[in-house]
C-alpha cells in the first residue's frame, strides 16, 4: 500500500471518528465533564459509548424507521411511561395502555 493510499485510509478513519463523536455530542448532550481527572473523562466517554450502542441497537431492532435524534427525544419524553419497549419502538403512535392501579398488599405481622 502506497503512502497516498494509506493517507486516504487514515483520513477516512478520522472522518468516521469525528462523525461518531459529533453524534455523541448532539444526541447525548455532553457539554461538560464533572470530573477533570483522566479516569473521570474516560468513564464519561465509556458511558456515552455504551448509551450510543444501546440506542443504535434499539434503532436497528425496531420495525419503525427511527432517526437517531427522534429516537433519543421520544425516549426522553416517555422515560417514565410504563409500556413494552419493543412494542412502542415498532408502533410509537399507538395509544398508550391504560395505567394500572397497584394494589397494596397487607403486611402480615405476627
C-alpha positions as CSV (number, residue, x, y, z in Angstrom):
1,X,0.0,0.0,0.0
2,X,1.5,3.3,-1.1
3,X,1.7,6.5,1.0
4,X,-1.2,8.3,-0.7
5,X,-3.5,5.2,-0.2
6,X,-2.5,5.0,3.4
7,X,-3.2,8.7,4.0
8,X,-6.6,8.4,2.3
9,X,-7.5,5.5,4.6
10,X,-6.3,7.5,7.6
11,X,-8.4,10.4,6.5
12,X,-11.5,8.2,6.1
13,X,-10.9,6.6,9.5
14,X,-10.5,10.1,11.1
15,X,-13.7,11.2,9.4
16,X,-15.7,8.3,10.9
17,X,-14.3,9.0,14.3
18,X,-15.3,12.7,14.0
19,X,-18.8,11.9,12.8
20,X,-19.2,9.4,15.7
21,X,-18.2,12.0,18.3
22,X,-20.4,14.6,16.7
23,X,-23.3,12.2,17.0
24,X,-22.4,11.7,20.7
25,X,-22.4,15.4,21.4
26,X,-25.6,16.1,19.6
27,X,-27.7,13.2,20.9
28,X,-26.4,12.7,24.4
29,X,-25.9,16.3,25.3
30,X,-22.4,16.0,26.7
31,X,-21.5,19.6,27.5
32,X,-19.1,19.4,30.4
33,X,-17.4,16.8,32.4
34,X,-18.0,16.6,36.2
35,X,-14.5,15.4,37.0
36,X,-11.3,16.6,35.4
37,X,-9.1,13.6,36.0
38,X,-8.2,11.3,33.2
39,X,-10.2,8.5,34.8
40,X,-13.4,10.7,35.1
41,X,-13.2,11.6,31.5
42,X,-12.7,8.0,30.4
43,X,-15.7,6.9,32.5
44,X,-17.9,9.6,30.9
45,X,-16.7,8.7,27.4
46,X,-17.3,4.9,28.0
47,X,-20.7,5.6,29.5
48,X,-21.6,7.7,26.4
49,X,-20.3,4.9,24.1
50,X,-22.4,2.3,25.9
51,X,-25.5,4.6,25.7
52,X,-24.9,5.1,22.0
53,X,-24.6,1.4,21.3
54,X,-27.9,0.7,23.2
55,X,-29.6,3.5,21.2
56,X,-28.3,2.0,17.9
57,X,-29.4,-1.4,19.0
58,X,-32.9,-0.1,19.6
59,X,-32.9,1.8,16.3
60,X,-31.8,-1.2,14.3
61,X,-34.1,-3.6,16.1
62,X,-37.3,-1.7,15.6
63,X,-39.6,-2.0,12.6
64,X,-40.3,1.7,12.6
65,X,-37.7,3.7,10.8
66,X,-36.3,6.0,13.5
67,X,-33.8,8.7,13.1
68,X,-31.4,8.6,16.0
69,X,-32.2,12.2,17.1
70,X,-36.0,11.4,17.1
71,X,-35.5,8.2,19.0
72,X,-33.5,10.0,21.7
73,X,-36.0,12.8,22.0
74,X,-39.0,10.5,22.2
75,X,-37.3,8.1,24.7
76,X,-36.6,11.1,26.9
77,X,-40.3,12.1,26.7
78,X,-41.5,8.5,27.5
79,X,-38.9,7.6,30.1
80,X,-41.3,7.1,32.9
81,X,-44.2,5.6,30.9
82,X,-44.9,2.0,31.7
83,X,-45.0,0.2,28.3
84,X,-43.4,-2.6,26.5
85,X,-40.3,-1.0,24.9
86,X,-40.2,-3.1,21.7
87,X,-43.9,-2.7,21.1
88,X,-43.6,1.1,21.5
89,X,-40.5,1.2,19.2
90,X,-42.3,-0.7,16.5
91,X,-45.6,1.3,16.7
92,X,-44.8,4.6,18.5
93,X,-48.1,6.4,17.7
94,X,-50.3,3.7,19.3
95,X,-52.4,5.0,22.2
96,X,-50.6,4.0,25.5
97,X,-52.3,1.4,27.6
98,X,-54.5,2.4,30.5
99,X,-52.4,2.7,33.6
100,X,-52.9,0.1,36.2
101,X,-53.6,0.6,39.8
102,X,-51.1,-1.1,42.1
103,X,-52.8,-2.8,44.9
104,X,-51.0,-2.6,48.2
105,X,-50.5,-5.9,49.8
106,X,-51.3,-6.4,53.5
107,X,-48.3,-6.7,55.8
108,X,-48.7,-9.8,58.0
109,X,-47.1,-9.1,61.3
110,X,-47.2,-11.9,63.8
